């Protein structure tokens, strides 16, 4: 199939310009955050705003209409959006990560997928459906849960197992070929719309729409000029899940600070401004420090990974374990930061519509994602550090 490219938007923005546009959307998304929860998906207006700001093209390869930035810009934007609405930040990093990953697929798949530079896709990577490798492709059917952003998706990537290579495979399916099951009734990140995807009758997926995550892809790095394609995708994807949690923690620090400025403690006959009380001061200080540390750790790791990818440098086991440790530790820091402030926010924080209560629900819900599970990754890092072979599944 001859290579095709989509019509390229005339507006190409720098990383700083894109981040500035994301920051301008934070108060807008915050105003819609309660509506996003009620809808249990990101509102159409928010998706339109992301597109009009050029943010949906951040992870799109430049030859298909992207801005020519690398994946670190995606995360800088993602945690800013999450400061206003955690669900929208999650939707953004997850769906944009697919646009990044598609740059490593076949030419045929890329030409189809990027027919529009503002393409959005969702995923359900766990191989919970039925898949069979057949001539020239796959036959799939069944149910795949937790497909974040599927209501707005043009494509869906569904998990399968390559029985020949004994590795995961992700199969790209057009939106019109699947059925969405409205089963996303949860305690937090309600607005991500992470519903189940169902294919009732066996569907043929051509082999060129299958891609296998894992090793670096130097061909894609050279073709698209992105150093991040020179590192294993397994080292990139967990950033996708942890970045919104950092943004939620940052937003919670801002929210708790503003609430505390207006709050008054009644202590017997005496009234005291909460802002003058050591308790809230200490909590703000420690939580802000944790959020800042998570950001610094992310930026440092991304810089190191992208530089290694540019050089085509293989990652040592201890580095792979360290990066995975830091993904999970950033999530742990974010949860701790939000919980500390919520615990001292008083009864008003329990009211329906409380931004701090929503952030508390969202950050704890996001931390339950299996890729951010601290116990398994702490074991992984400890075993590698001690020279003990880790379980294969941890890689």
Protein Blocks (a to p, Z undefined) as FASTA:
>chain_A
ZZddddddfbdcdfklmmmmmmmmmmmmmmmmmmmmmnopacfklmmmmmmnopmmmmpc
fknopaoiafklmmmmmmmmmmmomklmmmmmmmmmmmmmmmmmcfklmmmmmmpfkbcc
dddfbafbccdddehiacdedjdehiehklmpcbdcdddddfklopacdddddfklpccd
dfbccfbhklnopacdddfbacdddfklgccehidcfklmmmnopaklmpcfklmmmmmm
mmmmmmmmmmmmmmmmmmmmmpccdehjbccdfklpmklmmmmmmmmmmmmmmmmmmmmm
mmmmmmmmmnopacdfklmmmmmmmmmmmmmmmmmmmmmmmmmnojmlmpghiaklmmmm
mmmmmmmpmklmmklmmmmmmmmmnopacdfklZZ
